C-alpha cells in the first residue's frame, strides 16, 4: 500500500472521529442540536434513553480525540504501539458495525434511530473500520525496507 493511500485513509478516519468528538463536546455544554431535547437526541443517536451529561460525553470525546491522534501518528510515523492503537480503533469500529447490523433486525423500523443506523451509522463505521485497517497495515518506506536508523529518525533535513 502506498503512503498516499494510508494518508488518505488516516485523514478520513481522523476527520470523522474528530467531528464526532466535537459533537460530544458540544453536547457536554447542555445543547441538544440537532434534536429538540436530550431525550430525542438520545433516541436518535443511541436508540434508547441515556444521559448526555458531561461525565458521560466528555470521556467519550477524549477517547475519540485520542483515537484520531493515534491514527494520524501511525500514518506519519509507523510504530508497533501506534499500529496496536490503530487496530484497537478498527476493533471498536467493527464491533459498532456488527451491533448496527444486529440493531437493523432488533429495532422498530419506525424510529429515527433505525433509519440513521441503516443509512449513516453502520455504513460509516464499516468504511471507517476498513480505513483503520489500511492505516494499521502502513509500515512506511524506511521500516519496510529495513533501513531505518536512529540517525534517519532525528535528522532535521
C-alpha positions as a Markdown table, in Angstrom:
| # | Residue | x | y | z |
|---|---|---|---|---|
| 1 | Unk | 0.0 | 0.0 | 0.0 |
| 2 | Unk | 1.3 | 3.4 | -0.8 |
| 3 | Unk | 2.0 | 6.2 | 1.7 |
| 4 | Unk | -0.7 | 8.2 | -0.1 |
| 5 | Unk | -3.4 | 5.6 | 0.4 |
| 6 | Unk | -2.6 | 5.3 | 4.1 |
| 7 | Unk | -2.6 | 9.1 | 4.5 |
| 8 | Unk | -5.9 | 9.5 | 2.8 |
| 9 | Unk | -7.4 | 6.7 | 5.0 |
| 10 | Unk | -6.0 | 8.3 | 8.1 |
| 11 | Unk | -7.3 | 11.8 | 7.1 |
| 12 | Unk | -10.8 | 10.3 | 6.5 |
| 13 | Unk | -10.8 | 8.4 | 9.8 |
| 14 | Unk | -9.3 | 11.2 | 11.9 |
| 15 | Unk | -11.7 | 13.8 | 10.4 |
| 16 | Unk | -14.8 | 11.7 | 11.3 |
| 17 | Unk | -13.5 | 10.8 | 14.8 |
| 18 | Unk | -12.7 | 14.5 | 15.5 |
| 19 | Unk | -16.1 | 15.7 | 14.2 |
| 20 | Unk | -17.8 | 13.1 | 16.5 |
| 21 | Unk | -15.6 | 14.3 | 19.4 |
| 22 | Unk | -16.7 | 17.9 | 18.7 |
| 23 | Unk | -20.3 | 16.8 | 18.8 |
| 24 | Unk | -19.7 | 15.2 | 22.2 |
| 25 | Unk | -18.0 | 18.4 | 23.4 |
| 26 | Unk | -20.9 | 20.4 | 22.2 |
| 27 | Unk | -23.4 | 18.1 | 23.9 |
| 28 | Unk | -21.4 | 18.5 | 27.1 |
| 29 | Unk | -22.5 | 22.1 | 27.2 |
| 30 | Unk | -26.1 | 21.0 | 27.5 |
| 31 | Unk | -27.0 | 21.8 | 23.9 |
| 32 | Unk | -29.0 | 19.1 | 22.2 |
| 33 | Unk | -28.8 | 20.1 | 18.5 |
| 34 | Unk | -29.8 | 18.6 | 16.1 |
| 35 | Unk | -32.6 | 17.3 | 18.4 |
| 36 | Unk | -35.2 | 19.4 | 20.3 |
| 37 | Unk | -34.3 | 17.9 | 23.7 |
| 38 | Unk | -32.0 | 15.4 | 25.4 |
| 39 | Unk | -34.5 | 12.5 | 25.2 |
| 40 | Unk | -35.0 | 13.0 | 21.4 |
| 41 | Unk | -31.2 | 13.2 | 20.9 |
| 42 | Unk | -30.7 | 10.1 | 22.9 |
| 43 | Unk | -33.2 | 8.1 | 21.0 |
| 44 | Unk | -31.9 | 9.3 | 17.6 |
| 45 | Unk | -28.2 | 8.7 | 18.4 |
| 46 | Unk | -28.5 | 5.6 | 20.6 |
| 47 | Unk | -31.9 | 4.1 | 20.1 |
| 48 | Unk | -32.6 | 4.3 | 23.8 |
| 49 | Unk | -32.7 | 6.9 | 26.6 |
| 50 | Unk | -29.3 | 7.7 | 28.0 |
| 51 | Unk | -27.9 | 10.9 | 29.7 |
| 52 | Unk | -25.8 | 13.3 | 27.7 |
| 53 | Unk | -24.3 | 14.8 | 30.8 |
| 54 | Unk | -20.6 | 16.0 | 30.8 |
| 55 | Unk | -19.4 | 13.0 | 32.9 |
| 56 | Unk | -20.7 | 10.7 | 30.1 |
| 57 | Unk | -19.9 | 12.6 | 26.9 |
| 58 | Unk | -16.5 | 14.2 | 27.9 |
| 59 | Unk | -14.7 | 10.9 | 28.4 |
| 60 | Unk | -16.1 | 9.8 | 25.0 |
| 61 | Unk | -14.8 | 13.0 | 23.4 |
| 62 | Unk | -11.4 | 12.4 | 24.9 |
| 63 | Unk | -11.4 | 8.8 | 23.6 |
| 64 | Unk | -12.4 | 9.9 | 20.1 |
| 65 | Unk | -9.7 | 12.6 | 20.0 |
| 66 | Unk | -7.1 | 10.1 | 21.3 |
| 67 | Unk | -8.1 | 7.6 | 18.6 |
| 68 | Unk | -7.8 | 10.3 | 16.0 |
| 69 | Unk | -4.3 | 11.2 | 17.1 |
| 70 | Unk | -3.2 | 7.6 | 17.2 |
| 71 | Unk | -4.4 | 7.0 | 13.6 |
| 72 | Unk | -2.7 | 10.2 | 12.3 |
| 73 | Unk | 0.5 | 9.3 | 14.1 |
| 74 | Unk | 0.5 | 5.8 | 12.7 |
| 75 | Unk | 0.1 | 7.1 | 9.1 |
| 76 | Unk | 3.0 | 9.5 | 9.5 |
| 77 | Unk | 5.5 | 7.6 | 11.7 |
| 78 | Unk | 4.5 | 3.9 | 11.8 |
| 79 | Unk | 5.3 | 2.2 | 15.0 |
| 80 | Unk | 4.3 | -1.1 | 16.7 |
| 81 | Unk | 2.4 | 0.6 | 19.5 |
| 82 | Unk | 0.7 | 3.0 | 17.2 |
| 83 | Unk | -0.3 | 0.1 | 15.0 |
| 84 | Unk | -1.8 | -1.7 | 18.0 |
| 85 | Unk | -3.7 | 1.5 | 18.8 |
| 86 | Unk | -5.0 | 1.8 | 15.3 |
| 87 | Unk | -6.0 | -1.9 | 15.4 |
| 88 | Unk | -7.9 | -1.1 | 18.6 |
| 89 | Unk | -9.8 | 1.6 | 16.8 |
| 90 | Unk | -10.6 | -0.8 | 14.0 |
| 91 | Unk | -11.8 | -3.4 | 16.5 |
| 92 | Unk | -14.1 | -0.8 | 18.1 |
| 93 | Unk | -15.5 | 0.2 | 14.7 |
| 94 | Unk | -16.0 | -3.4 | 13.7 |
| 95 | Unk | -17.9 | -4.0 | 17.0 |
| 96 | Unk | -20.1 | -1.0 | 16.3 |
| 97 | Unk | -20.7 | -2.2 | 12.7 |
| 98 | Unk | -21.8 | -5.7 | 14.0 |
| 99 | Unk | -24.0 | -4.1 | 16.6 |
| 100 | Unk | -25.5 | -1.9 | 13.9 |
| 101 | Unk | -26.3 | -4.9 | 11.8 |
| 102 | Unk | -27.9 | -6.6 | 14.8 |
| 103 | Unk | -30.0 | -3.5 | 15.5 |
| 104 | Unk | -31.3 | -3.5 | 12.0 |
| 105 | Unk | -33.2 | -6.6 | 12.9 |
| 106 | Unk | -33.9 | -5.8 | 16.6 |
| 107 | Unk | -35.2 | -2.2 | 16.3 |
| 108 | Unk | -38.6 | -0.8 | 15.4 |
| 109 | Unk | -38.4 | 0.3 | 11.7 |
| 110 | Unk | -40.5 | 3.4 | 12.6 |
| 111 | Unk | -37.8 | 5.1 | 14.7 |
| 112 | Unk | -35.3 | 7.8 | 13.7 |
| 113 | Unk | -32.5 | 5.6 | 15.1 |
| 114 | Unk | -33.4 | 2.7 | 12.8 |
| 115 | Unk | -33.1 | 4.8 | 9.7 |
| 116 | Unk | -30.0 | 6.7 | 10.9 |
| 117 | Unk | -28.4 | 3.4 | 11.8 |
| 118 | Unk | -29.3 | 1.9 | 8.4 |
| 119 | Unk | -28.2 | 4.8 | 6.3 |
| 120 | Unk | -25.5 | 6.5 | 8.2 |
| 121 | Unk | -24.1 | 5.0 | 11.4 |
| 122 | Unk | -23.5 | 1.3 | 10.3 |
| 123 | Unk | -22.2 | 2.0 | 6.8 |
| 124 | Unk | -19.9 | 4.8 | 8.1 |
| 125 | Unk | -18.5 | 2.5 | 10.8 |
| 126 | Unk | -17.8 | -0.2 | 8.2 |
| 127 | Unk | -16.0 | 2.2 | 5.9 |
| 128 | Unk | -14.0 | 3.7 | 8.9 |
| 129 | Unk | -13.1 | 0.2 | 10.1 |
| 130 | Unk | -11.6 | -0.6 | 6.6 |
| 131 | Unk | -9.8 | 2.7 | 6.7 |
| 132 | Unk | -8.3 | 1.9 | 10.1 |
| 133 | Unk | -7.1 | -1.5 | 8.9 |
| 134 | Unk | -5.4 | 0.2 | 5.9 |
| 135 | Unk | -3.6 | 2.7 | 8.2 |
| 136 | Unk | -2.6 | -0.1 | 10.6 |
| 137 | Unk | -1.0 | -2.0 | 7.6 |
| 138 | Unk | 1.0 | 1.0 | 6.7 |
| 139 | Unk | 4.7 | 0.5 | 7.6 |
| 140 | Unk | 6.4 | 3.4 | 5.9 |
| 141 | Unk | 9.2 | 3.3 | 3.4 |
| 142 | Unk | 12.1 | 3.1 | 5.8 |
| 143 | Unk | 10.6 | 0.5 | 8.0 |
| 144 | Unk | 9.5 | -1.7 | 5.1 |
| 145 | Unk | 13.0 | -1.5 | 3.5 |
| 146 | Unk | 14.6 | -2.4 | 6.8 |
| 147 | Unk | 17.0 | 0.7 | 6.5 |
| 148 | Unk | 15.6 | 2.9 | 9.3 |
| 149 | Unk | 18.3 | 4.1 | 11.6 |
| 150 | Unk | 18.3 | 6.4 | 14.6 |
| 151 | Unk | 20.2 | 9.0 | 12.6 |
| 152 | Unk | 17.5 | 9.0 | 9.9 |
| 153 | Unk | 14.8 | 9.5 | 12.5 |
| 154 | Unk | 16.4 | 12.5 | 14.1 |
| 155 | Unk | 17.8 | 14.1 | 11.0 |
| 156 | Unk | 16.4 | 17.6 | 10.6 |
| 157 | Unk | 16.8 | 17.8 | 6.8 |
